[in-house]
Amino acid sequence: MNHVQHEEEVSQCGPSGPFEVVDGCLDPDAVLTAVRTVIAGQTWPREPARLHEEGPGRCTVRVEGVVLTVRSAPLPAGPPGTLDAVTSAGPAGSVASVGHTGSVASAGHTGSVASAAYAHRVLVSASGPLPPRAQSVFAALVAELGRRAQCYTQAEADTIVAAMPLLGRYDAPEPAFADWALIFRDHYVENSVGLLLAMERAGIAPEWIYALSKGDRTLHRDRVHTWFLHRGYASDVLDNSVINGTADEAARAEALAVDARVEDFIRRAHAVGRKVLVIDDGGLLAQGRGSDNGLVEPVDAAIELTVSGLKRIHDAPGRLAVPVLNLARSQLKSRLGYNEIADSCVRRLRAIVPGEKFIGRHVLVLGYGTLGNRVAHALRALGCRVHVVDTDILALITAAEDGFETHRTIAEALTDHRPFLVIGSSGGTAVTERDVPLLADGTLLAGFATKDFSVLSEGRCGATSTPVPYVGVRHHLPHGATVTLLGDGRSLNLYEYEGIANRGYDAYRAGTLLAAKRLCRDVDSLTPGVHLDVVDELIDEAGLFPAYYDCYLREGRPAGTGPYDTTTPVGDAYVR
């Protein structure tokens, strides 16, 4: 069946019964395997369903007098479903897009259809109304096909691993990991997939990994979640809004359920003699899981990834009773990581407003810290006329001596100039209710830290709001101006985007792996509290910076001759 014929079949089946369409990396064999799995997993109080396989990717299931028909057909080639195109043999492509009953689903927010021949459209249709048992089978078929279509393929996972050669350099088995469980809370992006696979290769058992998303709308978050489940991890969302105290009632209720599952995971680990390591941005420690308060089951050690997480740890209830390795302020992150973060911020900013002119126009940057400094320089290199506001006088002096126009307050900057774009990188509530009336009509607001424009995203200034799909939210302010908050009010470089390139974050993820090894191996020799010097020392001892230079920056090395060659096939060496 060709693509046109398949579309005709979709249109013809609608009136006779419900139907669903699933797009993704499902070759014909995978389709039939999914159907067999569903049928085998059903319990049958009366006559069982009858499966009739009609050919590759084609079958019918008869249940309660209703015929469920499954048909698959190849889709036209499209862009890859991963950052790098998949070149190895085997299925490769994009995620599933599962629609509602009686509708044909489009590609959705998670990506386009696959670029290889394994991209298929699967139609599940019913010959008539569905009685309860048939409805159950129909729903199970759609769910199983969707799960398989959405998951990364082996070839895609190999491609992600191959793009992070420094992780591969340091993923040798660590004997201490045999006695540990891991809770990993971060963004659901490809480099997180790479890190957790490296943790597996180093010895953390998949069943003792609990992954938690921070809740950002990263481009492939659903694919990452499905892959984690496929690997045998637990996977949930613990939204940053809950940690920050800005979540709505539904998010708080979900967080309580997740917290109960996390508590159970920690208790089960401790019951079998395992310690628990947290790699996080302070989310779990903010709840007191690293303290001596006795209210929750504590973890045994932590690695802190962000400066905001350090603040949360400082403000957490109780006394910190576990060692925490501070990657957030390490030389690794400040010297290498923030350059890549700033690059991803500016790339995402320009991509989300592709019709906007930047050259020659006024831009206001709020905060001249590690990130704001880099973003300001990048925008000036584009030709923008950049102004800086910072409440820290030394930061303001640095900005002025770097050649930027500077202002002590946002009010001063907005009174003297009319920037078309205001960028938040302060990490705090930068724009207040007093500043809002000074925003000019048409201003774009781009936040690269969560709280900068919370006065708008949390509805504290009396504005009315209109969503602009895939762009952000347009706020109609009380004084008559209209401004657009790009994204969802959180970090813009993680809004419907993959964030940092895998090779760009390879070194930081490798450093995280090294820190985890040292922490689990030497936990008894580390005192409770936050440790920075230990991190810088272990990075130096491991030779990560020379490895980074040789891998990415040193010219003249022929491809395929060094230990960091990214063209070397990875294969399935990491598969357990």
C-alpha positions in Angstrom: 0.0 0.0 0.0 1.4 3.4 -0.9 1.0 6.6 1.1 -1.9 7.9 -1.0 -3.8 4.6 -0.7 -3.3 4.6 3.0 -4.7 8.1 3.4 -7.7 7.0 1.4 -8.2 4.1 3.8 -8.0 6.4 6.8 -10.7 8.7 5.3 -13.0 5.7 4.5 -12.9 4.0 7.9 -14.1 6.9 10.0 -17.8 6.5 9.7 -17.8 2.8 10.5 -16.1 3.0 13.9 -13.4 4.8 15.9 -9.9 4.9 14.6 -6.4 6.1 15.7 -3.3 6.9 13.7 0.2 6.4 15.1 3.3 7.8 13.2 6.8 6.8 14.1 9.6 4.2 13.9 7.5 1.1 13.5 8.6 -1.3 10.8 6.0 -4.0 9.8 7.6 -6.6 12.1 7.4 -4.2 15.1 3.7 -3.5 14.3 2.8 -7.2 14.5 5.0 -7.7 17.6 3.1 -4.9 19.3 -0.2 -6.5 18.4 0.9 -10.0 19.7 2.1 -8.4 22.9 -1.3 -6.8 23.6 -3.3 -10.0 22.8 -1.0 -12.1 25.0 -1.3 -9.6 27.9 -5.1 -9.6 28.0 -7.2 -11.8 30.3 -10.2 -13.5 28.7 -13.2 -14.5 30.9 -14.9 -15.7 27.7 -13.9 -16.3 24.1 -10.4 -14.9 23.5 -9.6 -12.5 20.8 -8.7 -14.0 17.4 -5.6 -12.6 15.6 -5.3 -13.0 11.9 -2.0 -11.9 10.4 -2.5 -10.9 6.8 1.0 -9.8 5.8 3.8 -7.4 6.8 2.3 -4.8 9.1 -1.3 -5.9 8.4 -3.6 -7.9 10.7 -7.1 -8.1 12.2 -8.2 -8.8 15.7 -11.8 -10.1 16.2 -13.2 -9.5 19.7 -16.8 -9.4 20.9 -18.1 -9.4 17.4 -16.0 -6.3 16.4 -13.1 -6.5 13.9 -10.1 -4.3 14.8 -8.0 -3.7 11.7 -4.3 -2.7 11.8 -2.6 -1.4 8.7 0.8 0.2 8.3 2.4 2.1 5.4 5.7 3.8 4.9 5.8 7.6 5.2 7.9 10.0 3.1 11.3 10.8 4.3 11.6 13.6 6.9 14.2 15.1 9.2 15.8 13.0 11.9 14.3 12.6 15.3 17.6 13.2 17.0 20.1 16.0 16.9 22.5 14.0 14.7 21.3 12.2 11.7 21.4 8.4 12.2 23.8 6.8 9.8 24.1 3.3 11.2 22.0 0.4 10.0 18.6 -0.2 11.6 15.5 1.7 12.4 15.9 5.4 12.9 13.6 8.3 13.0 11.0 10.2 14.9 8.5 9.9 17.6 5.0 8.7 17.6 2.1 11.0 17.4 -1.0 9.5 18.8 -4.3 11.3 18.2 -7.7 11.2 19.8 -10.3 8.7 18.8 -11.8 9.6 15.5 -8.9 11.9 14.4 -5.7 11.7 12.5 -2.8 12.9 14.6 -0.2 15.4 13.3 3.5 15.4 14.1 2.9 17.3 17.4 5.5 19.0 19.6 7.9 16.2 19.8 9.3 16.2 16.3 8.8 15.3 12.6 8.4 11.9 11.2 11.4 9.7 10.6 13.9 10.2 7.9 14.6 6.6 7.2 12.6 3.8 5.5 11.4 2.6 9.0 9.1 5.6 9.4 5.5 4.3 9.1 2.0 5.4 9.7 -0.1 2.8 11.5 -3.9 2.9 11.3 -6.0 1.1 14.0 -9.7 1.1 13.1 -12.8 -0.7 14.3 -15.7 -2.1 12.2 -18.3 -0.5 14.5 -19.1 0.7 18.0 -16.8 -0.8 20.7 -18.3 -2.9 23.6 -16.2 -2.8 26.8 -13.8 -5.7 26.0 -13.2 -4.5 22.5 -12.7 -0.9 23.7 -10.0 -2.2 26.2 -8.2 -4.1 23.4 -8.4 -1.1 21.0 -7.0 1.3 23.6 -4.2 -1.2 24.5 -3.2 -1.5 20.8 -3.0 2.2 20.4 -1.0 2.6 23.6 1.5 -0.2 22.8 2.0 1.0 19.2 2.5 4.6 20.5 5.0 3.6 23.1 7.1 1.6 20.6 6.9 4.3 18.0 7.9 7.0 20.5 10.9 5.2 22.0 14.4 5.9 20.6 15.6 3.2 18.4 18.9 1.4 19.1 20.5 3.2 16.2 19.3 6.6 17.6 20.7 5.7 21.0 24.0 4.7 19.5 24.1 8.0 17.7 23.6 9.9 21.0 26.3 7.9 22.7 28.7 8.4 19.8 28.2 12.2 20.0 29.5 12.2 23.6 33.0 10.7 23.4 34.3 12.1 26.7 31.6 10.2 28.5 32.8 7.1 26.8 36.4 7.8 27.9 35.4 7.8 31.6 32.6 5.1 31.7 34.8 2.2 32.9 33.1 0.1 35.6 33.2 1.6 39.1 33.0 -1.2 41.8 31.5 1.2 44.3 28.4 1.6 42.1 27.3 -1.9 43.0 26.1 -0.6 46.4 24.3 2.5 45.2 21.0 3.6 43.7 20.7 6.8 41.7 18.0 9.5 41.6 18.7 11.8 38.6 16.7 15.0 38.2 17.4 17.3 35.3 16.1 18.2 31.9 14.8 15.5 29.6 17.2 16.0 26.7 19.5 13.8 24.7 22.6 14.5 26.8 20.7 13.2 29.8 20.2 10.0 27.9 23.9 9.8 27.2 24.8 10.4 30.9 22.5 7.7 32.3 23.7 5.2 29.7 27.2 6.0 30.9 26.1 5.5 34.5 24.8 2.1 33.5 28.0 1.2 31.8 29.9 2.2 34.9 27.8 -0.1 37.0 24.5 1.4 38.2 21.8 -1.2 37.6 18.9 0.1 35.5 16.4 -1.0 38.1 18.1 1.3 40.6 17.9 4.4 38.5 15.0 6.9 39.1 14.9 9.7 36.6 12.9 12.9 37.3 12.2 15.6 34.7 12.3 19.2 35.9 9.2 19.9 33.9 10.5 22.0 31.1 9.0 21.6 27.7 12.1 20.3 26.0 11.6 19.1 22.4 12.0 15.4 22.9 10.9 15.0 26.5 8.3 12.3 25.7 10.9 10.3 23.7 13.4 10.5 26.6 10.7 9.4 29.1 9.7 6.5 27.0 13.4 5.5 26.5 14.0 5.6 30.2 11.1 3.3 30.8 12.4 1.0 28.0 15.7 0.8 29.8 14.0 -0.2 33.1 14.3 3.1 35.0 11.5 4.7 36.9 10.6 8.0 35.3 8.4 10.8 36.6 8.1 14.6 36.6 9.0 16.7 39.7 8.2 20.2 38.3 10.4 23.1 39.2 7.3 25.2 39.9 6.6 22.8 42.9 10.1 23.3 44.3 9.8 27.1 43.8 6.3 27.2 45.4 4.5 28.6 42.3 2.7 25.4 41.2 -1.0 25.2 40.8 -3.2 22.7 42.8 -3.0 20.0 40.1 0.8 20.1 39.9 1.1 20.0 43.7 -1.1 17.0 43.9 1.0 15.2 41.2 4.1 16.2 43.1 2.8 14.5 46.3 2.3 11.3 44.3 5.7 11.5 42.8 7.2 12.2 46.2 5.6 9.1 47.6 7.2 7.0 44.8 10.6 8.6 45.4 10.2 7.9 49.2 9.4 4.3 48.4 12.4 4.0 46.0 14.8 5.3 48.7 13.4 3.0 51.4 13.7 0.0 49.1 17.3 0.9 48.3 18.2 1.3 52.0 16.4 -2.0 52.8 18.7 -4.0 50.6 21.8 -2.2 51.8 22.2 0.4 49.0 23.0 4.0 49.5 21.2 6.6 47.4 23.0 9.3 45.3 21.1 12.3 44.0 22.2 14.2 40.9 20.0 17.3 40.9 19.5 21.0 41.0 18.6 21.1 44.7 15.0 19.9 44.1 15.1 16.9 46.4 17.5 18.5 48.9 15.1 21.5 49.1 12.5 19.1 50.4 14.9 18.1 53.3 16.1 14.8 51.9 19.7 15.7 52.6 19.0 17.0 56.2 18.7 15.5 59.6 15.1 16.6 60.2 13.8 13.0 60.4 10.6 13.9 58.4 11.5 12.1 55.2 13.7 9.2 54.2 17.1 10.8 53.5 19.5 10.3 50.6 23.2 9.6 51.3 25.0 12.0 48.9 24.3 14.5 46.2 25.8 16.3 43.2 24.6 19.8 42.7 24.3 21.0 39.1 23.0 24.6 39.3 23.5 27.8 41.3 19.8 28.0 41.9 20.0 24.5 43.4 22.8 25.8 45.8 20.4 28.5 47.0 17.6 25.9 47.6 20.0 23.7 49.6 20.9 26.7 51.7 17.2 27.4 52.4 16.2 23.8 53.0 14.7 22.7 56.4 17.1 21.1 58.8 20.9 20.8 58.9 22.6 19.5 55.8 23.8 16.0 56.8 25.2 14.6 53.6 28.2 15.5 51.4 27.3 17.5 48.3 29.7 18.0 45.4 29.3 21.4 43.9 29.5 21.2 40.1 27.5 24.4 39.8 30.4 26.6 40.6 33.2 24.4 39.4 35.8 25.4 36.9 34.3 22.9 34.5 30.9 24.7 34.4 32.1 28.3 34.7 34.8 27.9 32.0 33.2 25.5 29.6 29.5 24.9 30.5 28.2 28.5 30.4 29.7 29.2 27.0 27.5 26.4 25.6 24.5 27.4 27.6 24.8 31.0 26.4 25.2 29.8 22.8 22.0 27.7 23.1 20.1 30.7 24.6 20.9 33.0 21.7 20.3 30.3 19.1 16.9 29.5 20.6 16.0 33.2 20.9 16.7 33.9 17.2 14.9 30.7 16.1 11.7 31.4 18.0 11.3 34.9 16.3 12.8 34.2 12.9 11.1 37.3 11.3 12.6 39.7 13.9 15.4 42.1 13.1 18.3 42.2 15.6 21.1 44.2 14.0 21.4 47.7 15.3 18.5 47.5 17.8 18.5 48.1 21.5 18.5 45.1 23.8 18.4 45.2 27.6 20.1 42.4 29.5 19.1 41.9 33.2 22.0 40.5 35.1 25.7 40.5 34.1 26.6 37.3 35.9 28.2 34.2 34.3 25.4 33.7 31.8 24.3 37.3 31.2 27.9 38.3 30.5 28.2 35.8 27.7 24.7 36.5 26.3 25.5 40.2 26.2 28.7 39.7 24.3 27.0 37.3 21.8 24.2 39.8 21.1 26.7 42.6 20.6 28.6 40.4 18.1 25.3 40.1 16.2 25.2 43.9 15.9 22.7 44.6 18.8 23.2 47.8 20.9 23.3 46.1 24.3 22.4 47.7 27.7 23.0 46.0 31.1 21.3 46.3 34.4 22.7 44.7 37.5 22.3 45.4 41.3 25.8 44.2 42.0 28.0 47.3 41.6 31.1 45.3 40.7 29.2 43.4 38.0 28.0 46.8 36.7 31.5 48.2 36.6 32.7 45.1 34.7 29.9 45.6 32.2 30.7 49.2 31.7 34.4 48.5 31.3 33.5 45.8 28.8 32.0 48.6 26.7 28.3 48.2 27.4 25.8 50.9 28.3 24.9 50.3 32.0 22.1 51.2 34.3 21.6 50.8 38.1 17.9 50.0 37.7 15.4 48.6 35.2 13.3 51.7 35.6 16.3 53.9 34.6 17.0 51.7 31.6 13.4 51.7 30.3 13.0 55.4 30.8 16.2 56.3 28.9 15.7 53.8 26.1 13.1 51.7 24.3 14.6 48.2 23.9 12.8 45.9 21.5 14.0 42.9 23.6 14.5 42.5 27.3 16.5 39.4 28.4 16.4 38.0 31.9 19.4 36.1 33.3 19.4 37.3 36.9 18.0 34.2 38.5 15.6 36.3 40.7 12.5 38.4 40.2 14.0 41.0 38.0 10.9 42.8 36.7 8.6 44.0 39.4 5.0 45.4 39.4 6.6 48.9 39.5 8.6 48.2 36.3 5.7 46.8 34.2 4.1 50.2 33.3 7.5 51.2 31.7 7.4 48.4 29.2 6.8 49.7 25.7 4.2 48.3 23.3 5.6 45.4 21.3 8.5 44.5 23.6 9.8 41.0 23.6 10.7 39.3 26.9 13.1 36.4 26.9 13.8 34.7 30.2 16.9 32.4 30.6 16.3 32.0 34.3 13.0 30.9 35.8 11.9 33.9 37.9 13.0 37.0 35.9 9.5 37.6 34.5 7.4 35.8 37.0 5.5 39.0 37.6 3.8 38.2 34.3 3.9 34.4 34.1 2.3 34.2 37.6 -0.3 36.9 36.8 0.7 39.4 39.4 0.4 42.6 37.4 -3.2 42.6 36.3 -2.5 41.7 32.7 -4.7 39.6 30.4 -3.0 36.9 28.4 -3.3 35.3 25.0 -1.2 32.2 24.1 0.8 32.3 20.9 1.4 28.7 20.0 5.1 27.7 19.7 6.1 31.3 20.5 4.9 32.2 24.0 2.3 34.3 25.7 1.1 37.8 24.7 0.3 39.9 27.8 -2.0 42.9 27.5 -0.9 45.2 30.2 -3.1 47.6 32.2 -1.5 50.7 30.8 -2.4 49.6 27.2 0.9 48.1 26.0 1.2 44.6 24.7 4.3 42.6 25.4 5.2 39.0 24.4 6.9 36.7 26.9 8.7 34.2 24.7 8.3 30.5 25.7 6.5 29.5 28.8 8.2 31.9 31.3 10.9 29.4 32.1 14.3 29.0 30.5 13.7 29.8 26.9 16.6 27.6 25.6 14.6 24.6 26.9 11.2 25.6 25.4 10.3 23.2 22.6 14.1 22.9 22.0 16.8 20.4 22.8 18.9 23.0 24.6 22.7 22.4 24.4 24.3 20.3 21.7 25.4 16.9 22.9 29.0 17.6 22.1 28.7 20.9 23.8 27.7 19.3 27.1 29.9 16.2 26.7 32.5 17.6 29.1 30.1 18.6 31.8 28.3 15.3 31.7 31.7 13.5 31.8 32.6 15.7 34.8 29.3 14.7 36.4 30.1 11.0 35.9 33.6 11.5 37.4 32.1 13.3 40.4 29.6 10.5 40.9 32.4 7.9 40.9 34.5 9.8 43.4 31.5 10.5 45.7 30.3 6.9 45.8 33.8 5.6 46.3 34.9 8.0 49.0 31.6 9.1 50.7 32.7 8.0 54.1 35.7 10.4 53.9 33.7 13.4 53.0 32.1 15.6 55.7 28.5 16.8 55.4 28.3 20.0 53.5 28.9 21.5 50.1 32.3 20.7 48.6 33.8 22.7 45.6 37.6 22.1 45.9 37.0 18.3 45.7 35.3 18.8 42.3 38.0 20.9 40.8 40.7 18.5 42.0 39.0 15.4 40.7 38.5 17.0 37.3 42.2 17.9 37.1 43.3 14.5 38.3 41.2 12.8 35.6 42.7 14.9 32.9 39.3 16.0 31.6 40.5 19.4 30.3 43.3 18.0 28.2 41.0 15.3 27.0 38.4 18.0 26.0 41.1 20.0 24.2 42.4 17.0 22.3 38.9 15.8 21.4 37.4 19.0 20.2 39.9 21.8 19.8 43.3 20.4 18.7 43.8 20.5 15.0 45.8 18.1 12.8 44.8 14.8 14.3 43.5 12.5 11.5 40.0 11.1 12.2 40.0 7.7 13.6 43.5 7.8 15.1 42.8 9.0 18.6 40.9 7.8 21.7 38.2 10.4 21.3 37.3 9.7 17.6 33.6 10.2 17.2 33.5 8.2 14.0 34.2 5.0 15.9 31.1 2.8 15.9 29.6 2.4 19.3 27.4 -0.6 18.5 25.5 -2.2 21.4 28.4 -2.4 23.8 26.4 -0.6 26.5 23.3 -2.7 26.3 22.9 -4.8 29.4 
